[in-house]
Amino acid sequence: MSEEFSLPIRVYIEDTDAGGIVYYVNYLKYLERARTELMRALGWERAAISDQGWMFVVSDLAVTYRQPARLDEQLDATALIQRVGGATIDFFQSVRRGDTVLVEGNIQIACIDEERGRPRRIDPALRAQLVVGSTSEEAAS
């Protein structure tokens, strides 16, 4: 998967403030859903938490809010793998309404040991799939 993944999102009343505008934190939820569904498209049903004792957490986030979305609008949340490191994955993500970018940014997720909460290397099978989808890659090992 070397192209941008896109997930359709409908804006519901629960996503908005009293004025019918999407509350800022809900964009982060949309971006999370796009990352999760990208992983699911790669065949990882539970990619955020594994039965093998590892999980992914957001370790760095920088987003820019450009325009608001409103109640009942149809949006697309996107995810593009930019770099796969030993224990991290960098994404460029956006929320769009048609060709209009509403929110965009860079999100890094880190693989951690579920028990210790410490960084650990990404599962080799998952890493192999992600590297194929990334635009660049850190040296193996």
C-alpha positions, 0 to 999 in steps of 0.5 A: 500500500504505497498510496494515501488511504482514505476513509469516508466520515459523516459529521454527526450531531455528537461531533459538533458544538452548539453551532453545528461546527465540528469540535476540534478534538473530533478531528483527532478521532477521525485521523485515528480511525483512518490510521486504524482502517489503514492497518485493517486494510493491510490485514491487521484487525487489531493493529493498535493492541496485539495479543503478543504484548505490544501496542501503539500509542501516539508519541508526537502530533502536530496538526493545523486547523484550516477550515471548519466542518459542519453537521451532516457534511461528508468528509474524508480522513486520510493517512499516508505512511511517510516513514517506518522506523524501528519502533515508530511510524510517521504518518501524514494525515488530513481531513478533507471536504472534497478537495478542500483541506480542513485539517492536516498534520504529522502524527507519529505512533510508537510501538511499546511493550504493553506491560512495561510501557517502554518502546519496543521494535515493531513486529517484523511481519507488520514492519515488512508490510508497512515498509512497502507502504511508506515513502521512506524507511529507516535502515533495517534492524 
